[in-house]
Amino acid sequence: MTVIIASGPAIIENGKLLVTKDEKDDFYKIPGGRIKEGLENPEQTCIRRVKEEANAEIEIIKPLHPMILWENPQTKEKMTIVLLHYLARLKNIKEIKPIPPIKEVKWLNINEIKAGKHKTSPNIKFLIEKGDIK
């Protein structure tokens, strides 16, 4: 069975969450990605991926609730996906931009996410339910 361990930051400013969108998914998600096995820890992956996806420099504040998915949310293929999340502060807000294959970097209003106005990844809903994103 496929096992994926991924890491990414929840960056919140003035009631808004920083999200990205790429070509392979039709929903917004927090930046992040797979941990390079044996080469980096979850915090290093979190910092590297948000830089690669959105040109963002971050400072990790604290770990948030991890989430486990038992299937790929897009393909429904059976697999284990472990998502590690960190609350992070953005240090270069004026310099963020999408870096291909990322098509969009956007600030979504958290109340609008809660109201279902935006299509977001399962882990964003999970972090809101856990009280990590408020």
C-alpha positions in Angstrom: 0.0 0.0 0.0 1.2 3.5 -0.8 2.1 5.7 2.2 2.6 9.4 1.8 3.7 11.7 4.6 3.3 15.4 3.9 3.8 18.6 5.8 2.5 22.1 5.4 1.8 25.4 7.1 -1.5 27.1 8.2 -0.7 30.8 7.7 -3.5 33.0 9.1 -3.6 36.8 8.8 -6.6 39.0 9.7 -9.1 36.2 9.6 -7.8 34.8 6.3 -6.0 31.6 5.4 -3.2 31.5 2.8 -4.1 28.8 0.2 -2.8 27.6 -3.1 -4.4 25.9 -6.2 -2.6 23.8 -8.8 -3.5 22.0 -12.0 -4.2 18.6 -10.5 -6.8 19.5 -7.9 -10.0 21.6 -8.3 -9.9 22.8 -4.7 -7.8 25.2 -2.5 -5.3 23.7 -0.1 -2.7 24.8 2.3 0.8 24.8 0.7 2.9 21.8 1.5 4.0 18.4 0.2 5.8 15.1 0.7 8.7 14.9 3.1 11.9 13.8 1.3 12.6 10.4 2.9 15.8 10.5 5.0 16.7 14.0 3.9 14.5 16.3 5.9 12.1 16.5 8.9 8.5 17.7 8.7 9.4 21.3 9.7 12.0 21.5 7.0 9.5 20.2 4.4 6.9 22.7 5.6 9.4 25.6 5.1 10.7 24.3 1.8 7.4 23.6 0.2 5.8 27.0 1.0 8.9 28.7 -0.5 8.7 26.5 -3.7 4.9 27.0 -4.1 4.4 30.6 -3.1 7.8 32.3 -2.6 6.9 32.5 1.1 9.4 32.8 4.0 7.8 31.5 7.2 8.5 31.0 10.8 6.9 27.9 12.4 5.0 28.7 15.6 3.7 25.3 16.7 2.5 21.9 15.5 -1.3 21.5 14.8 -3.4 18.4 14.8 -2.2 15.8 12.3 -4.7 14.1 9.9 -4.7 10.7 8.3 -6.6 10.0 5.1 -7.2 6.4 3.9 -7.8 7.3 0.3 -6.7 9.9 -2.2 -9.3 12.6 -2.1 -9.3 13.1 -5.9 -8.9 9.5 -7.3 -10.4 7.6 -4.3 -7.4 5.2 -4.6 -6.8 3.3 -1.3 -3.6 4.6 0.4 -2.4 6.1 3.6 -1.8 9.9 3.6 -0.4 11.4 6.8 -0.8 15.2 6.9 1.3 17.1 9.4 0.3 20.8 9.9 2.1 23.7 11.6 0.8 27.1 12.5 3.2 29.5 10.8 3.8 33.3 10.5 4.5 34.8 7.1 7.7 37.0 7.1 7.5 38.4 3.5 3.8 39.1 2.8 4.5 41.5 -0.1 6.6 38.9 -2.0 4.2 35.9 -2.2 3.2 34.8 -5.7 2.3 31.5 -7.4 5.3 29.5 -8.6 4.4 26.9 -11.3 2.8 24.3 -11.2 0.9 26.4 -8.6 -1.6 28.5 -10.5 -3.0 30.6 -7.7 -2.1 31.9 -4.3 -4.9 33.4 -2.4 -6.1 34.6 1.0 -9.5 33.0 1.8 -11.7 34.4 4.5 -12.0 31.8 7.2 -15.7 32.6 7.9 -16.4 32.1 4.2 -14.6 28.7 4.3 -16.8 27.7 7.3 -19.9 28.9 5.4 -19.0 26.6 2.5 -18.3 29.4 0.0 -15.0 28.0 -1.2 -14.0 24.4 -2.3 -11.2 23.4 0.0 -9.1 20.3 0.8 -10.3 17.9 3.6 -7.5 19.0 5.9 -8.7 22.6 6.0 -12.1 21.5 7.1 -10.4 19.2 9.7 -8.2 22.0 11.1 -11.3 24.3 11.4 -13.2 21.5 13.2 -10.3 21.0 15.6 -10.1 24.7 16.3 -6.6 25.1 14.8 -7.9 27.5 12.2 -10.2 30.1 13.6 
